[in-house]
């Protein structure tokens, strides 16, 4: 659910004073959460910058094998959404996803926020926040298939059907800030994500052309 950008007393778009939002997108099995976890740990070790990695709320029980997220029932999610608990929410693959309203506070404070996001949520994200950088994580179909099968959630036929729906050029993301191939080592792709996050943070601190 998108909220309109607010305006200050001087009429300027409040987004002009915001930090950066790095949206990590890509098909299931591309390894987005693994790379986000790597970047979070490495940036904490280096003590670099003010980075906030979002813990999402999903209408799916955590299984311990993929993303570490908070879980709500569909009904509880609807109530939380109505109460303003989410800065952004969307639906994908029959599930509801939400980013907690604390994201707004981090962005307003000038932090760099990183989150796993659905491509369909990007337009609302760009409306809400001024400095949005999209990082697309990609992998070969062979890699995606192996990772999805390892999760054990879907049959081989279901995995094949999922991959057939994910073959649109460039993941359907126009103007991606960076694209990371994640068929090799976690370290290589993880360092590429850190570079993209750092670059997005630097761009958000550039002087405004007013």
N, C-alpha and C positions, 0 to 999 in steps of 0.2 A: 504494500500500500504506500503510495507516494504522498508526502506532505509538501505543500508549496514552500518555496524559498521565502524566508522572512526578510523584511526590510527595516533598517534602523531609522532613527529619528531624522537623519539627513537624507533619507530616501535611497541610500545606496543599498545594493544587494548585500545581505549579511554574509553571503558566500565569499565575498572579497576578503574576508578576514580569516578564512579557514585554512587548516592544514591540508594534508594530502590523503586521498583514499586510493589504495591499491587493490583492485579487484582481480583476483586470480580465477580464471575461467578455463574450461576445458572439459572433455568428455569423461564419463566415469571410467576409472582405471588409468587415467593419465598420471596419477600420482600427486595431485594438487595438495592434499593434506600432508603427505609425507614431506614435500618440499617446503610447505609452510612451517611445519614443525622443525625442519632443519634450520630454516632462516631464523625462526624465533630463538632457538637455542644458541646459534652462532652470534646473533646480534646481542643477545644478553651477555655472552662471554666477552664480547668486544666492548661492551658498555657504550655503544654508539647510538646517539640520538634518542628521541622519544618515539618509540614504536609501540603500537597497541595491536595485538593479534586477537581477532574477534572469536569468541566462543558462540557458535550459532545455536538457535533454538529450532528443533525439528520435530515434526509429528511422527517420529520413528524411534523405537527403543534403541539405545546404544548397545552394540554387540561386542565391543572391545576389539574388533578387528579393523575398524576404519576410523572415521573421524570421531574425536571426543567432543560430544555435543550435549546440550541440555535437551530434555525430552518433555513434550507436553502432548496430551491427547488432543485430537482435533477440536473438541468442544472447549477445552481449556485454552487452546491457542486462540480461538476466536474471541474469547473473553479478554485475554491479555491484549490482543490487537485492538479491541474496542476501547480498552483502558489506556491506550497510548504506550504500551510496553515496548514497542518496536520502532526503531528509526526507519527500518525498511523491511518489507515482507513480500513474499512471492510464493507461487505454487509451481512445482515441477515434479513430473513422474508420479503424480498422485499424492504428493506430500506437501506440507506447508513449511516454509522456512522463514526465520525471522532474525534480524540483527537487533540486539538490545538497544534501548534508547540511550544508553551510556556512550554509544558511538558518537552521537551528536556532541556530547561534552568534550570528548577527545579531539574531535575535528575543530571545534570552536577554540580549544586551547592551543591549537597549532600542531597537534601530534600527527604522526603518519599512521593511518589505520590500514591493516591488511586483513582481507577476508576472502574466503572461498565463495564465489558468487555465481549465480546462474546468468547466462547470457541475456535472458529475457528481462532481468532486473536492471541491466545497465542503463537504459534510457531514464528510468526513474532516479537512479543513482546520480546521473549527470545533471539532472534537474535539481537535485537536492544539494549536491556539493560541487564547489567550483573546481577543485583540483582532483580530477579522477584519472587514474592511469590503469589501463586494462592490460594484464599480463596473461597471454594465452599459453597454457601448457599442453603440448601435443605429444603423441606417441604413435607408433605404428599399430596397425590392426592386430598384428601378432602379439605385441606387448599388451595391448588393451585386453585382448581375449584371455591371455594367460592370467592377468591380474584379476579380471572379473570372475573367472572360473575358480581362482584360489579363494575368493571370498565365500563361495558356496551358497550364495543367495539365489542364483539363477541356474537354469539348465543350459546346456550347450545351445539349444535352439533359441532360448530367450536371450542369451548373450549375443548370438549371431544377429538376432532381430534388433537388439539395442545398437550394435555397431553399424548396422545398415542405416539407422536413423542418424548416425553421427558422422556422415561422410560429406556433408556439405562443405564447399571450399572455405578455407580459412576459419573453420568453426563458426561461420556466420558472424564473426567479429570484425567490424570495420574500424580501421584506425587503431588497431591494437598497439599499445606502447612498446611491447616486447613480446616475442614468441620464443618459448623455451622447449627444445626437444628433450624429452625425458625417457629415452630408450637406453641410455648409458648409466653411468654411476650417479648415485644420489648426490655425491659431492659436487660433481660438475654442474648438474642442473640446479642444485641448491645454491651454489655460489652465483649462478646466473640470476636467480631470483633475488638474492641479496643485492646484487648490482642494480637490478631494476627498481627495487624498493628504495635504495639509497638515491638513485637518480630522480625518482618521483618526489622524494622528500626535498631534494635540492631545488627542483623546479618550483615547488610550492612556496619556497622562501624567496624566489626572485621578485624584484620590485614590480609592482603593478603598473601597467601602462595606462594611466588615467589621464 
